[in-house]
Amino acid sequence: MSGQGAAPVGGPARERGLHARLLASLGPAITAGEYPPGTVLRTEELAARYEVSRTVAREAVRVLESMHLVESRRRVGVTVLPAEEWNVYDPQVITWRLAGADRGRQLRSLTVLRSAVEPVAARLAAELATPEECAALTEHTLGMVATSRGQQLENYLVHDTAFHRTVLRASRNEMFARLGDVVAAVLAGRTHHEVMFSDPRQEAVTLHVQVAEAVRERDGARAERAMRTITEDAMAELDVLAP
């Protein structure tokens, strides 16, 4: 016999699955505005609506609180916070926002962030990257070249993401390095929501190769220039694919 809040039959694995399912429904609903700021969500109502235990609902609320999407107060309930309070750098929040109707504006905002950070990171990487990181950049660009034809966007994404993570990490700036997850979420969002051409533009692939070469040759100005063109071209693609 189980009471309120007892774990569902099936044990911890099932409960984790229900927790993930609830977050996958509730998070996008909040970021899409289905629950406007100020909306009060009660744990027992969430449990009933999404057919989960109160324990699962409470755990999901804790995750949403960590993202600053909601605030829990005793005798009030769980209140949806305005977008200004959200942790907009959280990769999960980014993923949820990109799944919504405001995708184009979100992608532009994130691309502007990339244009401010990644060219500088590329210049620093040219000065500070280790031989291993230089080799990794070359390897990733070879992977991008190999998967840039034949509509292999998922495979291309793997190499593209690893390339940009490596550049940010090689900058030796811990703030830039922490943006690796943000850039990864942006690149994945563009691919999964078809804000990409069916094959990457060969000019973009070539620019990534040029960044890798410039980093390897310790040419900071060239690395910065090529990376800036990459981010500018990404914004131009948005004007075509997500006007």
N, C-alpha and C positions, 0 to 999 in steps of 0.2 A: 504494500500500500504506500503510495507516494503522496506527499503534500505539496503545497504551493512552493515553487522554486526548486523542486527536486529535479535531479538530472534526468533527461529523457532516457527511455529504454534504449540500450545500445551503447551506453557508456560515454567516456570522454571524446572518442572519435566522432560519434554522432553529434555530440554537443558542439564540438568545434565546427562541424559542417553547418549546423543550424546558426551558429554565431556568424560564420562567414556569409551565409545566405541573408541573414537579417541586415548585416552591414551593407551588402551588395544592393539591397533594396532601399534601405533608409538613407544611406549616405548620398546617393545620386538624387533621391527625392528632395533632400534638404538643399543640396547645391543647385538644383534646378528650380528652386523656389516653390516647390509643391507644399512645403511647410514654411511660410513666410517668417521673417524675424519676429520674435515675440510669441510665436506659437508655443503652447505648453504641451509637452508630450508626457504622458504618465506611463510608468513602467508596466503596470498591469494592463493598460490599454494596448501598448505595443505588443506585449506577450500574446494577448488575445487576437489582435489583428494579424500578426504574422505567424501565429500558431507555434510559438516557442515558449519555453519556460521563463519565469521571471528572472531566473539566474542568467539565462542566455541574454535576455533583454538588458539586464543591468550591465553585463560585460560589454555589450555593444555600445551602450551609453558611455561607458568609461573610455572606450576607444574614441568615440565622437568628441568627448570632452577633451581628450589629449590633442585633438585637432582643432580645438576651439570652435567647433561647429555648434556645440550646445553647452549649456551651463546647468548644473544640477543644484537645486537649493531645497533644503528641507522645508516641508509644508507648502512648497510652491510647485515642485515637479521639475521636469527637464525643459528648459527654455531654449528655443532656437535662437542663436546669436546672429547679428547682422554680418554681412560678408566682410566688413572692415575688420572684424575680430578673427576671422578664420586664419589658420596657418596655411597660407596660400602656397608655401614652399613644400608642403607635405606631398610626396608623390601620389598618394592615394587620393587626396583632395584634387590634385591636378587631373588625375585619371577620371574622376567622377565629373569634374567640370567639363572636360573635353567630350564626355558622353552626352552632354546636354545641348540645348538649342543655342547656347551662347558660345559655341565652339570657336567660331571665327574670331571673335574678340579676344577670347582666352589665348588662342594660338598667337595672335598678334602681340599681346602683352608679354607672353613668354619669349617670343622671338626678339622683341626689343631687349629683354633681359639678356638673352644670349649674345646679342650684338654688342652689348656693353661689356660683357665679361670675357667671352671666348677669344676675341682677337688679342686682348691683353694676356690672357692665359697662354696663347700660342707663342707670343713673344717671349714670355718668361720660360716656357718650355724649351725654346731654342737655346736659352742660356743655361738651363738647369737640369734638363732631362738626363737621366742615366743612359748608358749604352743599351741596357735592357729595355728601357722605355722607347728609345729610338727604334730598336728592332721590333718592338710590339706595334708601333705606329706603321712601320713598313708592312708588317704582316697583315694588319687590319685593312690597309689600303689595297693590298693584293686581293684580300677577300672581297672587298667592295667591287673591285674591277671584275672579279670572277662571277659575281652574282648580280651585276648591273644590267644583264640582258636576260630575256626569257621570263619576265614577270616573276622574279624570285624575291619579292619585297621582304618577306619574313626572314630569309637568309641574309639579305642585304642589311636588314635592320640590326642583326646580331653584330656584324662587323662595324657598321656605322656607330652604334652605341658604344662599343668597346673603344673605337677610335677617339670619340669625344671624351669619354671618361679618362682615357690615358692622357690626353692633352691637359685636362683640368688637374689631374693628379700630378703630372710632371711640372706644373707651374710652381710646385712647392709652396703654394698658398693654400692653407687649410680651408679658408672660406670658399675659394674657388672649387677645391676638391669636393666639398660637401654638396656642390651644385650638380655633381654627376648624376644623382638620382633624379633631379629636376629635368635635366636635359634628356635623360633616358625616357622619362615619362612623356616629354614633348615629342620625341622622335617616334615612340610607340604610338602615341595618339594620332599623329599624322598618318602613320601607316594603317592602323586599325580602323580609322574612320575615313580612309580613302582620300586624304588630303595630300596625296602624292600622285605623280604620274605613274602609269603602270610599269614603266622602267625609269629609274633615276636618270636625270639629264647627264649626259656624258661630261658636260662642262663642270658639273658639280663634283663628279667623281675625280676628274682631273685636278680640281682645286684641292681636294683632300690629299691627293698624291703630292701636290706641291707643298702643302703644309708639312707633310711627313719629311719630304726632302729638305725643306728649309730648317726644320728642327734638327735633323741629322747633321746638316752643314753649319749649324749654329748661326743661322742668318735670321735674327729676330725680326727685322723689319719686313722681310719677305714672308715669314710665317704669319705675322700679324696682318699683313695686307691680304694674303690669300684667305685667311679665316674670316676677315671682315667681308670679303666678297661672298663667301659661303653664306653668312648670315643675311646679307643684303639680298642675295638670290632667293633665300628661303622666304623672305618677306614678299618678294615679287611673285613667287609661286602662290602664296596665299591670296594675293589679289586676283589670281586667275581661278584657283580651285576653291577658295572659300571667300567670295566677295561679300 
